[in-house]
């Protein structure tokens, strides 16, 4: 994962594979809970998957304010840069 576009692509793949959400619906503006029907258990599953993919310790509190896919991309980008 080198840049935000790479991160977005990986998140699209995770959403499609784990949650059966069409990749076309996973846009930066998409709201996790309202548009993608995400719930707190889905969020935990995604955090675990991101930890596996980045090899970095992912703290749930880093993602607690994430409301959109863009927020998730930002959080992962900061995690990778740290």
C-alpha positions in Angstrom: 0.0 0.0 0.0 1.8 3.1 -1.2 -0.9 5.7 -1.5 -4.5 6.6 -0.9 -5.6 5.0 -4.2 -4.0 1.7 -3.2 -5.6 1.9 0.2 -9.0 2.6 -1.3 -8.6 -0.4 -3.7 -7.8 -2.7 -0.8 -10.7 -1.5 1.2 -13.0 -2.1 -1.8 -11.7 -5.7 -2.0 -12.2 -6.2 1.8 -15.8 -4.8 1.6 -16.6 -7.1 -1.4 -15.0 -10.2 0.0 -16.0 -9.9 3.7 -19.3 -8.1 3.5 -20.6 -8.8 0.0 -20.8 -5.1 -0.8 -20.5 -4.2 -4.4 -17.1 -2.5 -5.0 -18.9 0.3 -7.0 -20.7 1.3 -3.9 -17.4 1.8 -2.0 -16.6 5.4 -2.8 -14.7 7.9 -0.7 -18.0 9.6 0.1 -19.9 6.4 1.0 -21.1 6.5 4.6 -20.3 3.3 6.5 -23.5 3.0 8.5 -26.1 4.7 6.3 -25.0 3.8 2.8 -23.1 0.5 3.3 -25.2 -0.9 6.1 -22.1 -1.4 8.3 -22.4 -2.2 12.0 -20.1 -2.3 14.9 -19.2 -6.0 14.4 -18.4 -5.4 10.8 -16.1 -2.5 11.9 -14.2 -4.8 14.3 -13.9 -7.4 11.5 -12.5 -4.8 9.2 -10.0 -3.6 11.8 -8.7 -7.1 12.3 -8.3 -7.5 8.5 -6.5 -4.1 8.2 -4.1 -5.2 11.0 -3.3 -8.4 9.1 -2.7 -6.4 5.9 -0.6 -3.6 7.3 1.3 -5.6 9.9 0.7 -2.7 12.2 -1.1 -2.6 15.5 -4.5 -1.2 14.8 -6.3 0.4 17.7 -10.1 0.5 17.5 -10.1 4.0 18.8 -8.2 5.1 15.7 -11.3 4.2 13.8 -14.1 5.1 16.2 -14.8 8.5 14.5 -14.7 7.0 11.0 -18.1 7.7 9.3 -17.1 7.4 5.6 -14.8 5.3 3.5 -12.6 8.4 3.2 -12.2 8.4 7.0 -11.1 4.8 6.9 -8.6 5.6 4.1 -7.2 8.5 6.1 -6.8 6.4 9.3 -5.0 3.6 7.4 -2.8 6.1 5.6 -1.8 7.6 9.0 -1.2 4.1 10.4 1.1 3.2 7.5 3.0 6.5 7.8 3.6 6.1 11.5 
